[in-house]
Each structure stands twice: as C-alpha cells, then as structure tokens.
C-alpha cells in the first residue's frame, strides 16, 4: 500500500517514500500517454487519397493503346507542336524528334516502361526521363499528372481516356524482363507454341511468313521488327495497333504466351521479299518490268496496264470491269466475309491496303486464290465481286 508505514520510519520518511512512488507512477503514465498520442497522431501514415471517380470501371486495354498513339485511338488530329515538357527533357541531344512523336507516352517512358533505365537508356530515343514501371503514385496522382502537369487534358483527352491511361499504368504494365532478354533482345518463350497462336490469330493479316504487312515504308517485316524491337512487339500484341482493326490480346493471352508468340515472330524472315525489277533488263527474255514486277511482255500487274474495257487478272489482260454489280449486295458480302478487319469499314485501309479502286476481276483473282492474298473465300463468284466492286465504287 502506498500509505503504509514501515517500522521505525518517521512521518518525513514516509512522505518521501510515497512521493517517490507517486512520481514514478506519474512518470510511467505520462510516458504511456505521450507514446499513445504519438502512435495515434505521429506514426500512422495518412489515408491514401480516394481513386478518381470512374477509375474502377476504366479500361486498361484502351489505356495501353493510348500510351502508344492516343490521337489515333480517340480519332483526333495528331499534334503539330512539341509537347510542352519536351524542351525540359534531361538529354537534349540524343532524341531530336519533333511534333506528334513528342506526345507519345512511349517516346519518353519506352515500350518496356522503364525510361532511361530500360531500352531507351541509349540510342536515338533516349530522353533521360524516368520510367513508369513500379510507380508508387496513387490513381488520383497519376490522373492529375496526365491531365494537368503533362497537359493531355488541354490537348483533347477526355477524363475517361485519362482514367484508362491511369488504369494501364497501375494495373496492366508487365516486367518485360520476364519475357525478353534485354541483352540479346531475344523473346523468352517457346516458338513452337507461339506458332499455333500465330496461325490462329495473326497469319490472316500478316501472312504465313510475316511478310504480308510491311513496316517502315515497306522495308521491315514482322520478323525484322520483332528482332529489332521486341519491346514494341510485346506491347502491340497486348494492346493492338492504334487506329487499325488489329485486336488487342491483353485478356486472350497470358504473359508467357506473349513470350511464345514473340519467339515465333523472331523466327520469321526478317527482310521483305526482293523487288521484282527496276528495268526490263532485270527480267528474263520475253518479259518486261511493269510496276516493279517481271511479267510476260503482253502481261500486266494492274488494270492500268491493260486496254480500255480490260482488267488485269492473274497477270493477263481480260475483258471485264463492273457494270453489273449491286451496291447493297456488295456491302453485305464485304461485311459477311470480315473484309473490314484488314481494310477498314470504308475500305480505305488499316492493317490491309486501300481497296476502294479495286476491280471485280482483281478481287476475284485474290479471293479465289488465283493471286496471293491473306485469305480466300471458298465459293466466291464473279457476281460477288462485281457486287463488291459496285459498292466500292459508290464510296
């Protein structure tokens, strides 16, 4: 008991002893109160800011396409001036691009999302700017950075688009080191497994050997692109090609499957087929050089090589050319056979070429298999292609 008195103890001694004990207890309680106060007030992290409205329903897949070339995704005119922060990039000499290129998120942060710490740490794309991989910023902070600090709101992106970008940054990035060896640029995957994915999903547009669609003004095949920039290829596989019908595979393929597909793409030929000719002397006897191809002297490669009233079919000028087609039937045929996937809804091109001026005979040759084409249409008739020509001519 605090107040009990020991034998032989004076009142003064008792007072001193009790006072010391009370002081000690007060000190202990005081420290306890201070510590509790510090724990409640000083050591707890502040609550994270709320996600911006709509973030939970944002589309990370669309955000990945926006990261690539946002104006093509939202159908805006490409910027003509430099991004407002471009002049402040740490490395002012390596990357001398101007205009629209400076507005692409990938131009600063890279296809591997690691900026100066990744593939864009050297070369003509180097800006010295940090990447976004592994960011610890909140959704609200990223939204504000994109919209205000980086100026994309003023440039025309709607809040919904910016939310998609933020969703991509926080939830859809991958560590590309998991599927690409940064030193050798080789995809880490099983090419045999990738072949099945390619044949089922990609060959229809890219061709069986990856040469149906060429890049960089017709100088690079899919295989060549995969060899040179595997990080770009993995991004295009997952998020598609902005402004075209190329579908994104973000959900359809796992990350290891993207590696498999990339490994197979790197096994394809890395150079386009050689141009046929530049002069008649490049051709065999009895042939002439027409539009870069050697054909029989009386042959053709396009309708313009033929006389009036004729069209070029399988290298031969034959009588033909529309007149008997039905516009509505042609549109129905175009839609039913998925032509828009490659050539666009208005046939002006996308993954494939612009075919608005194609003749019925030329279309028939390709769809019947007489000439090389990504796909054939079993049972196609000349009437089908005359209808299609009529529709194309009406556009």
C-alpha positions as a Markdown table, in Angstrom:
| # | Residue | x | y | z |
|---|---|---|---|---|
| 1 | Unk | 0.0 | 0.0 | 0.0 |
| 2 | Unk | 1.2 | 3.4 | -0.9 |
| 3 | Unk | 0.2 | 4.8 | 2.5 |
| 4 | Unk | 1.5 | 2.0 | 4.8 |
| 5 | Unk | 4.3 | 2.9 | 7.3 |
| 6 | Unk | 7.4 | 0.8 | 7.8 |
| 7 | Unk | 8.7 | 0.1 | 11.4 |
| 8 | Unk | 11.0 | 2.8 | 12.6 |
| 9 | Unk | 10.0 | 5.1 | 9.8 |
| 10 | Unk | 9.4 | 8.8 | 10.6 |
| 11 | Unk | 6.5 | 10.7 | 9.0 |
| 12 | Unk | 9.0 | 12.6 | 6.9 |
| 13 | Unk | 10.5 | 9.3 | 5.6 |
| 14 | Unk | 7.0 | 8.1 | 4.8 |
| 15 | Unk | 6.2 | 11.3 | 2.9 |
| 16 | Unk | 9.4 | 11.0 | 0.9 |
| 17 | Unk | 8.9 | 7.3 | 0.1 |
| 18 | Unk | 5.3 | 7.8 | -1.1 |
| 19 | Unk | 6.2 | 10.9 | -3.1 |
| 20 | Unk | 8.9 | 9.0 | -5.0 |
| 21 | Unk | 6.5 | 6.2 | -5.8 |
| 22 | Unk | 3.8 | 8.6 | -6.9 |
| 23 | Unk | 6.3 | 10.5 | -9.0 |
| 24 | Unk | 7.5 | 7.3 | -10.7 |
| 25 | Unk | 3.9 | 6.2 | -11.4 |
| 26 | Unk | 3.1 | 9.6 | -12.8 |
| 27 | Unk | 6.2 | 9.4 | -15.0 |
| 28 | Unk | 5.2 | 6.0 | -16.3 |
| 29 | Unk | 1.7 | 7.1 | -17.1 |
| 30 | Unk | 2.9 | 10.3 | -18.6 |
| 31 | Unk | 5.3 | 8.4 | -21.0 |
| 32 | Unk | 2.5 | 6.0 | -21.8 |
| 33 | Unk | 0.1 | 8.8 | -22.7 |
| 34 | Unk | 2.7 | 10.5 | -24.8 |
| 35 | Unk | 3.5 | 7.2 | -26.6 |
| 36 | Unk | -0.1 | 6.5 | -27.2 |
| 37 | Unk | -0.6 | 10.0 | -28.5 |
| 38 | Unk | 2.4 | 9.7 | -30.8 |
| 39 | Unk | 1.1 | 6.4 | -32.1 |
| 40 | Unk | -2.3 | 7.8 | -32.9 |
| 41 | Unk | -1.1 | 11.1 | -34.3 |
| 42 | Unk | 2.5 | 11.0 | -35.4 |
| 43 | Unk | 3.4 | 7.5 | -36.7 |
| 44 | Unk | 0.3 | 6.5 | -38.6 |
| 45 | Unk | 0.5 | 7.1 | -42.4 |
| 46 | Unk | -2.1 | 9.5 | -43.9 |
| 47 | Unk | -5.0 | 7.7 | -45.5 |
| 48 | Unk | -4.5 | 7.2 | -49.3 |
| 49 | Unk | -6.4 | 9.6 | -51.5 |
| 50 | Unk | -9.6 | 8.3 | -53.0 |
| 51 | Unk | -9.4 | 7.0 | -56.5 |
| 52 | Unk | -10.8 | 9.5 | -59.0 |
| 53 | Unk | -14.4 | 8.8 | -59.9 |
| 54 | Unk | -14.8 | 6.2 | -62.6 |
| 55 | Unk | -11.4 | 4.6 | -62.1 |
| 56 | Unk | -12.7 | 1.2 | -61.1 |
| 57 | Unk | -14.6 | 0.9 | -64.4 |
| 58 | Unk | -11.7 | 2.3 | -66.5 |
| 59 | Unk | -10.3 | 0.2 | -69.4 |
| 60 | Unk | -6.6 | -0.7 | -69.0 |
| 61 | Unk | -6.6 | -2.2 | -72.5 |
| 62 | Unk | -7.6 | 1.1 | -74.1 |
| 63 | Unk | -5.1 | 2.8 | -71.8 |
| 64 | Unk | -2.3 | 0.7 | -73.3 |
| 65 | Unk | -3.3 | 1.8 | -76.8 |
| 66 | Unk | -3.5 | 5.4 | -75.7 |
| 67 | Unk | 0.0 | 5.1 | -74.3 |
| 68 | Unk | 1.1 | 4.2 | -77.8 |
| 69 | Unk | -0.6 | 6.8 | -80.0 |
| 70 | Unk | -3.5 | 8.4 | -78.2 |
| 71 | Unk | -4.8 | 10.6 | -81.0 |
| 72 | Unk | -5.3 | 7.6 | -83.3 |
| 73 | Unk | -7.4 | 5.9 | -80.5 |
| 74 | Unk | -9.7 | 8.8 | -79.9 |
| 75 | Unk | -9.8 | 10.0 | -83.5 |
| 76 | Unk | -8.2 | 13.4 | -83.0 |
| 77 | Unk | -5.8 | 15.2 | -85.3 |
| 78 | Unk | -2.2 | 14.5 | -84.4 |
| 79 | Unk | -0.4 | 17.3 | -82.6 |
| 80 | Unk | 1.8 | 19.5 | -84.7 |
| 81 | Unk | 3.8 | 21.2 | -82.0 |
| 82 | Unk | 6.2 | 19.7 | -79.4 |
| 83 | Unk | 4.9 | 18.5 | -76.1 |
| 84 | Unk | 5.2 | 21.4 | -73.5 |
| 85 | Unk | 7.6 | 19.3 | -71.4 |
| 86 | Unk | 9.8 | 18.2 | -74.3 |
| 87 | Unk | 12.1 | 21.1 | -74.0 |
| 88 | Unk | 12.8 | 20.1 | -70.4 |
| 89 | Unk | 14.0 | 16.6 | -71.1 |
| 90 | Unk | 17.3 | 15.9 | -69.4 |
| 91 | Unk | 19.0 | 14.7 | -72.6 |
| 92 | Unk | 18.5 | 17.4 | -75.2 |
| 93 | Unk | 20.8 | 15.9 | -77.9 |
| 94 | Unk | 20.1 | 12.2 | -78.4 |
| 95 | Unk | 16.4 | 12.4 | -79.3 |
| 96 | Unk | 15.7 | 15.1 | -81.8 |
| 97 | Unk | 12.2 | 14.2 | -82.8 |
| 98 | Unk | 9.6 | 16.9 | -83.0 |
| 99 | Unk | 5.8 | 17.4 | -83.2 |
| 100 | Unk | 3.5 | 14.5 | -82.7 |
| 101 | Unk | 6.2 | 12.0 | -81.8 |
| 102 | Unk | 7.0 | 14.0 | -78.6 |
| 103 | Unk | 3.4 | 13.5 | -77.4 |
| 104 | Unk | 3.6 | 9.7 | -77.4 |
| 105 | Unk | 3.9 | 8.4 | -73.8 |
| 106 | Unk | 6.2 | 5.6 | -75.1 |
| 107 | Unk | 8.7 | 8.2 | -76.5 |
| 108 | Unk | 9.8 | 9.2 | -73.0 |
| 109 | Unk | 8.9 | 6.1 | -70.9 |
| 110 | Unk | 9.7 | 3.4 | -73.5 |
| 111 | Unk | 8.0 | 0.2 | -74.8 |
| 112 | Unk | 9.4 | -1.5 | -71.7 |
| 113 | Unk | 8.0 | 1.3 | -69.4 |
| 114 | Unk | 11.4 | 1.8 | -67.8 |
| 115 | Unk | 12.5 | 5.0 | -69.5 |
| 116 | Unk | 16.2 | 5.8 | -69.1 |
| 117 | Unk | 16.7 | 2.7 | -67.1 |
| 118 | Unk | 15.5 | 0.5 | -69.9 |
| 119 | Unk | 15.9 | 0.1 | -73.7 |
| 120 | Unk | 15.6 | 3.8 | -74.2 |
| 121 | Unk | 18.6 | 4.4 | -71.9 |
| 122 | Unk | 20.7 | 4.8 | -75.1 |
| 123 | Unk | 20.2 | 5.4 | -78.8 |
| 124 | Unk | 18.1 | 7.9 | -80.8 |
| 125 | Unk | 15.1 | 7.5 | -78.5 |
| 126 | Unk | 16.9 | 8.5 | -75.3 |
| 127 | Unk | 15.5 | 11.4 | -73.4 |
| 128 | Unk | 16.9 | 10.8 | -69.9 |
| 129 | Unk | 13.4 | 10.7 | -68.5 |
| 130 | Unk | 12.4 | 8.1 | -65.9 |
| 131 | Unk | 10.1 | 5.2 | -66.5 |
| 132 | Unk | 6.7 | 4.5 | -65.0 |
| 133 | Unk | 7.2 | 0.8 | -64.1 |
| 134 | Unk | 6.8 | 0.1 | -60.4 |
| 135 | Unk | 5.3 | 3.6 | -59.7 |
| 136 | Unk | 4.0 | 4.1 | -56.1 |
| 137 | Unk | 1.8 | 7.0 | -57.0 |
| 138 | Unk | -1.9 | 6.8 | -56.4 |
| 139 | Unk | -4.6 | 6.7 | -59.1 |
| 140 | Unk | -5.5 | 10.3 | -58.3 |
| 141 | Unk | -2.0 | 11.5 | -58.5 |
| 142 | Unk | -1.4 | 9.8 | -61.9 |
| 143 | Unk | -4.7 | 11.2 | -63.2 |
| 144 | Unk | -3.7 | 14.7 | -62.2 |
| 145 | Unk | -0.2 | 14.3 | -63.7 |
| 146 | Unk | -1.5 | 13.1 | -67.0 |
| 147 | Unk | -4.4 | 15.6 | -67.2 |
| 148 | Unk | -2.7 | 18.8 | -65.9 |
| 149 | Unk | 1.0 | 18.5 | -65.4 |
| 150 | Unk | 1.5 | 16.7 | -68.7 |
| 151 | Unk | -1.2 | 18.7 | -70.5 |
| 152 | Unk | -3.2 | 15.9 | -72.1 |
| 153 | Unk | -6.5 | 17.3 | -70.8 |
| 154 | Unk | -5.8 | 20.6 | -72.7 |
| 155 | Unk | -4.7 | 18.6 | -75.7 |
| 156 | Unk | -8.1 | 17.0 | -76.0 |
| 157 | Unk | -8.2 | 13.8 | -74.0 |
| 158 | Unk | -11.4 | 13.3 | -72.1 |
| 159 | Unk | -11.4 | 12.4 | -68.4 |
| 160 | Unk | -12.5 | 8.9 | -69.3 |
| 161 | Unk | -9.5 | 8.5 | -71.6 |
| 162 | Unk | -7.1 | 9.7 | -68.9 |
| 163 | Unk | -8.7 | 7.2 | -66.4 |
| 164 | Unk | -7.9 | 4.5 | -68.9 |
| 165 | Unk | -4.3 | 5.6 | -69.1 |
| 166 | Unk | -4.0 | 5.6 | -65.3 |
| 167 | Unk | -5.6 | 2.2 | -65.2 |
| 168 | Unk | -3.0 | 0.9 | -67.6 |
| 169 | Unk | -0.1 | 2.5 | -65.6 |
| 170 | Unk | -1.3 | 0.9 | -62.3 |
| 171 | Unk | -2.7 | -2.5 | -63.5 |
| 172 | Unk | -1.6 | -3.5 | -66.9 |
| 173 | Unk | 2.2 | -3.0 | -67.1 |
| 174 | Unk | 4.4 | -6.1 | -67.0 |
| 175 | Unk | 8.0 | -6.5 | -66.3 |
| 176 | Unk | 9.3 | -7.1 | -69.8 |
| 177 | Unk | 12.4 | -8.8 | -68.4 |
| 178 | Unk | 10.1 | -11.8 | -67.7 |
| 179 | Unk | 9.7 | -12.5 | -71.5 |
| 180 | Unk | 12.5 | -10.6 | -73.2 |
| 181 | Unk | 16.3 | -10.9 | -72.5 |
| 182 | Unk | 17.4 | -7.3 | -72.5 |
| 183 | Unk | 20.9 | -8.1 | -73.6 |
| 184 | Unk | 20.2 | -10.3 | -76.6 |
| 185 | Unk | 16.7 | -8.9 | -77.4 |
| 186 | Unk | 15.5 | -12.5 | -77.6 |
| 187 | Unk | 12.0 | -13.3 | -76.5 |
| 188 | Unk | 11.9 | -15.9 | -73.7 |
| 189 | Unk | 9.4 | -18.3 | -74.9 |
| 190 | Unk | 8.6 | -21.5 | -76.9 |
| 191 | Unk | 8.5 | -20.7 | -80.6 |
| 192 | Unk | 6.6 | -24.0 | -81.4 |
| 193 | Unk | 3.8 | -22.9 | -79.0 |
| 194 | Unk | 3.8 | -19.4 | -80.5 |
| 195 | Unk | 3.4 | -20.8 | -84.0 |
| 196 | Unk | -0.1 | -22.2 | -83.1 |
| 197 | Unk | -1.1 | -18.8 | -81.7 |
| 198 | Unk | 0.2 | -17.0 | -84.8 |
| 199 | Unk | -1.5 | -19.3 | -87.2 |
| 200 | Unk | -4.8 | -18.9 | -85.4 |
| 201 | Unk | -4.7 | -15.2 | -84.8 |
| 202 | Unk | -2.1 | -13.4 | -86.8 |
| 203 | Unk | -1.4 | -15.1 | -90.2 |
| 204 | Unk | -4.7 | -13.9 | -91.7 |
| 205 | Unk | -3.3 | -10.4 | -91.9 |
| 206 | Unk | 0.4 | -10.7 | -91.5 |
| 207 | Unk | 0.7 | -13.8 | -93.9 |
| 208 | Unk | 2.1 | -17.1 | -93.0 |
| 209 | Unk | 5.7 | -15.8 | -93.1 |
| 210 | Unk | 5.0 | -12.4 | -91.7 |
| 211 | Unk | 5.6 | -10.5 | -95.0 |
| 212 | Unk | 2.0 | -9.7 | -95.9 |
| 213 | Unk | 2.2 | -6.4 | -94.0 |
| 214 | Unk | 5.4 | -4.4 | -94.0 |
| 215 | Unk | 6.6 | -1.6 | -91.7 |
| 216 | Unk | 8.7 | 1.5 | -92.1 |
| 217 | Unk | 7.6 | 2.2 | -95.6 |
| 218 | Unk | 7.7 | -1.3 | -96.8 |
| 219 | Unk | 11.3 | -2.1 | -95.6 |
| 220 | Unk | 10.7 | -4.2 | -92.5 |
| 221 | Unk | 8.8 | -7.5 | -92.0 |
| 222 | Unk | 7.2 | -8.6 | -88.8 |
| 223 | Unk | 10.2 | -10.9 | -88.1 |
| 224 | Unk | 12.5 | -8.0 | -88.6 |
| 225 | Unk | 10.5 | -5.8 | -86.2 |
| 226 | Unk | 10.5 | -8.5 | -83.6 |
| 227 | Unk | 14.2 | -8.9 | -83.8 |
| 228 | Unk | 14.9 | -5.2 | -83.7 |
| 229 | Unk | 12.4 | -4.0 | -81.1 |
| 230 | Unk | 10.8 | -6.9 | -79.2 |
| 231 | Unk | 9.5 | -4.5 | -76.5 |
| 232 | Unk | 7.4 | -2.7 | -79.1 |
| 233 | Unk | 6.1 | -6.0 | -80.4 |
| 234 | Unk | 5.0 | -7.3 | -77.0 |
| 235 | Unk | 3.1 | -4.0 | -76.4 |
| 236 | Unk | 1.4 | -4.3 | -79.8 |
| 237 | Unk | 0.5 | -7.9 | -79.2 |
| 238 | Unk | -1.1 | -7.0 | -75.8 |
| 239 | Unk | -2.8 | -3.7 | -76.8 |
| 240 | Unk | -3.2 | -3.7 | -80.6 |
| 241 | Unk | -2.2 | -1.2 | -83.2 |
| 242 | Unk | -4.0 | 2.2 | -82.6 |
| 243 | Unk | -6.2 | 3.3 | -85.5 |
| 244 | Unk | -6.5 | -0.1 | -87.1 |
| 245 | Unk | -8.6 | -3.2 | -86.6 |
| 246 | Unk | -5.7 | -5.2 | -85.0 |
| 247 | Unk | -7.3 | -6.7 | -81.9 |
| 248 | Unk | -5.6 | -6.5 | -78.5 |
| 249 | Unk | -4.7 | -9.8 | -76.8 |
| 250 | Unk | -4.4 | -8.4 | -73.3 |
| 251 | Unk | -7.0 | -10.8 | -71.9 |
| 252 | Unk | -6.8 | -13.6 | -74.5 |
| 253 | Unk | -3.1 | -14.3 | -74.0 |
| 254 | Unk | -1.1 | -14.8 | -70.8 |
| 255 | Unk | 2.2 | -13.1 | -70.4 |
| 256 | Unk | 4.2 | -16.3 | -71.1 |
| 257 | Unk | 2.0 | -16.9 | -74.2 |
| 258 | Unk | 3.1 | -13.4 | -75.4 |
| 259 | Unk | 6.6 | -14.6 | -75.0 |
| 260 | Unk | 5.9 | -17.7 | -77.0 |
| 261 | Unk | 4.3 | -15.6 | -79.8 |
| 262 | Unk | 7.2 | -13.2 | -79.8 |
| 263 | Unk | 9.7 | -16.1 | -80.0 |
| 264 | Unk | 7.9 | -17.4 | -83.1 |
| 265 | Unk | 7.8 | -13.9 | -84.7 |
| 266 | Unk | 11.5 | -13.7 | -84.3 |
| 267 | Unk | 11.9 | -17.0 | -86.2 |
| 268 | Unk | 10.2 | -15.5 | -89.3 |
| 269 | Unk | 12.1 | -13.9 | -92.2 |
| 270 | Unk | 13.5 | -10.5 | -91.2 |
| 271 | Unk | 13.7 | -9.0 | -94.7 |
| 272 | Unk | 10.9 | -8.3 | -97.2 |
| 273 | Unk | 11.0 | -10.2 | -100.5 |
| 274 | Unk | 13.2 | -8.5 | -103.1 |
| 275 | Unk | 11.6 | -6.1 | -105.5 |
| 276 | Unk | 11.0 | -7.8 | -108.8 |
| 277 | Unk | 12.7 | -5.4 | -111.1 |
| 278 | Unk | 13.5 | -1.8 | -111.9 |
| 279 | Unk | 14.1 | -2.1 | -115.6 |
| 280 | Unk | 13.4 | -4.6 | -118.4 |
| 281 | Unk | 17.0 | -5.8 | -118.3 |
| 282 | Unk | 16.3 | -7.2 | -114.9 |
| 283 | Unk | 13.8 | -9.7 | -116.4 |
| 284 | Unk | 14.1 | -12.9 | -118.4 |
| 285 | Unk | 13.8 | -12.9 | -122.2 |
| 286 | Unk | 10.2 | -12.3 | -123.3 |
| 287 | Unk | 9.4 | -10.3 | -120.1 |
| 288 | Unk | 9.2 | -6.7 | -119.3 |
| 289 | Unk | 9.4 | -4.8 | -116.0 |
| 290 | Unk | 5.9 | -3.4 | -115.1 |
| 291 | Unk | 5.3 | -1.7 | -111.8 |
| 292 | Unk | 8.3 | -3.5 | -110.2 |
| 293 | Unk | 7.4 | -6.9 | -111.4 |
| 294 | Unk | 8.6 | -9.0 | -114.3 |
| 295 | Unk | 5.6 | -10.1 | -116.5 |
| 296 | Unk | 5.2 | -11.6 | -119.9 |
| 297 | Unk | 5.6 | -8.9 | -122.5 |
| 298 | Unk | 1.8 | -9.0 | -123.1 |
| 299 | Unk | 1.1 | -9.3 | -119.4 |
| 300 | Unk | 0.0 | -6.9 | -116.7 |
| 301 | Unk | 0.2 | -6.3 | -113.0 |
| 302 | Unk | -2.6 | -3.7 | -112.6 |
| 303 | Unk | -5.6 | -2.7 | -114.6 |
| 304 | Unk | -3.8 | 0.4 | -115.9 |
| 305 | Unk | -1.5 | -1.9 | -117.9 |
| 306 | Unk | -4.5 | -3.0 | -120.0 |
| 307 | Unk | -6.5 | -1.5 | -122.8 |
| 308 | Unk | -9.8 | 0.2 | -122.2 |
| 309 | Unk | -12.5 | -2.2 | -121.2 |
| 310 | Unk | -10.0 | -4.7 | -119.9 |
| 311 | Unk | -8.8 | -5.6 | -116.4 |
| 312 | Unk | -5.7 | -7.3 | -115.1 |
| 313 | Unk | -6.4 | -10.8 | -113.8 |
| 314 | Unk | -3.5 | -13.1 | -112.7 |
| 315 | Unk | -1.1 | -11.2 | -114.9 |
| 316 | Unk | -3.3 | -11.3 | -118.0 |
| 317 | Unk | -5.5 | -8.6 | -119.5 |
| 318 | Unk | -9.0 | -9.8 | -119.9 |
| 319 | Unk | -12.3 | -8.2 | -120.8 |
| 320 | Unk | -14.2 | -7.1 | -117.7 |
| 321 | Unk | -15.0 | -4.3 | -115.3 |
| 322 | Unk | -18.1 | -3.8 | -113.4 |
| 323 | Unk | -21.4 | -2.5 | -114.6 |
| 324 | Unk | -23.4 | -5.5 | -113.4 |
| 325 | Unk | -23.0 | -5.2 | -109.6 |
| 326 | Unk | -25.4 | -4.5 | -106.8 |
| 327 | Unk | -24.3 | -2.0 | -104.2 |
| 328 | Unk | -26.3 | -3.4 | -101.3 |
| 329 | Unk | -25.2 | -7.0 | -102.1 |
| 330 | Unk | -21.6 | -5.8 | -102.3 |
| 331 | Unk | -21.7 | -4.3 | -98.9 |
| 332 | Unk | -23.4 | -7.4 | -97.5 |
| 333 | Unk | -20.6 | -9.5 | -99.0 |
| 334 | Unk | -17.9 | -7.2 | -97.6 |
| 335 | Unk | -19.4 | -7.4 | -94.1 |
| 336 | Unk | -20.1 | -11.1 | -94.1 |
| 337 | Unk | -16.6 | -12.1 | -95.0 |
| 338 | Unk | -14.9 | -9.8 | -92.5 |
| 339 | Unk | -13.1 | -7.6 | -95.0 |
| 340 | Unk | -13.3 | -4.6 | -92.7 |
| 341 | Unk | -10.9 | -6.3 | -90.2 |
| 342 | Unk | -8.0 | -5.6 | -92.5 |
| 343 | Unk | -9.3 | -3.0 | -95.0 |
| 344 | Unk | -11.4 | -0.8 | -92.6 |
| 345 | Unk | -15.1 | -0.1 | -92.6 |
| 346 | Unk | -14.9 | 2.2 | -95.6 |
| 347 | Unk | -12.2 | 0.1 | -97.4 |
| 348 | Unk | -9.6 | 2.9 | -97.1 |
| 349 | Unk | -7.2 | 0.5 | -95.4 |
| 350 | Unk | -5.9 | -0.2 | -91.9 |
| 351 | Unk | -3.9 | -3.4 | -91.5 |
| 352 | Unk | -4.5 | -4.0 | -95.2 |
| 353 | Unk | -4.4 | -1.7 | -98.1 |
| 354 | Unk | -6.9 | 0.8 | -99.5 |
| 355 | Unk | -9.1 | -1.2 | -102.0 |
| 356 | Unk | -11.7 | 1.4 | -103.0 |
| 357 | Unk | -10.4 | 1.4 | -106.6 |
| 358 | Unk | -10.0 | -2.4 | -107.0 |
| 359 | Unk | -11.8 | -4.0 | -109.9 |
| 360 | Unk | -14.1 | -7.0 | -109.7 |
| 361 | Unk | -11.6 | -9.1 | -111.7 |
| 362 | Unk | -8.7 | -8.3 | -109.4 |
| 363 | Unk | -10.8 | -9.0 | -106.3 |
| 364 | Unk | -12.0 | -12.3 | -107.8 |
| 365 | Unk | -8.4 | -13.4 | -108.5 |
| 366 | Unk | -7.4 | -12.7 | -105.0 |
| 367 | Unk | -10.4 | -14.2 | -103.2 |
| 368 | Unk | -10.4 | -17.3 | -105.4 |
| 369 | Unk | -6.7 | -18.0 | -104.8 |
| 370 | Unk | -5.5 | -17.2 | -108.3 |
| 371 | Unk | -3.4 | -14.4 | -106.9 |
| 372 | Unk | -1.7 | -14.2 | -103.5 |
| 373 | Unk | -3.9 | -12.8 | -100.7 |
| 374 | Unk | -4.1 | -13.2 | -96.9 |
| 375 | Unk | -7.4 | -15.1 | -97.2 |
| 376 | Unk | -9.6 | -16.8 | -99.8 |
| 377 | Unk | -13.3 | -17.1 | -99.9 |
| 378 | Unk | -14.5 | -20.6 | -100.8 |
| 379 | Unk | -17.2 | -20.5 | -103.4 |
| 380 | Unk | -16.7 | -16.8 | -104.3 |
| 381 | Unk | -18.4 | -16.0 | -107.7 |
| 382 | Unk | -17.7 | -13.3 | -110.3 |
| 383 | Unk | -21.1 | -11.9 | -109.4 |
| 384 | Unk | -20.0 | -11.5 | -105.8 |
| 385 | Unk | -17.0 | -9.5 | -106.8 |
| 386 | Unk | -19.0 | -7.4 | -109.3 |
| 387 | Unk | -21.3 | -6.5 | -106.5 |
| 388 | Unk | -18.3 | -5.7 | -104.3 |
| 389 | Unk | -16.8 | -3.5 | -107.0 |
| 390 | Unk | -20.1 | -1.6 | -107.3 |
| 391 | Unk | -20.2 | -1.0 | -103.6 |
| 392 | Unk | -16.5 | 0.1 | -103.5 |
| 393 | Unk | -17.1 | 2.5 | -106.5 |
| 394 | Unk | -20.0 | 4.1 | -104.6 |
| 395 | Unk | -17.8 | 5.2 | -101.7 |
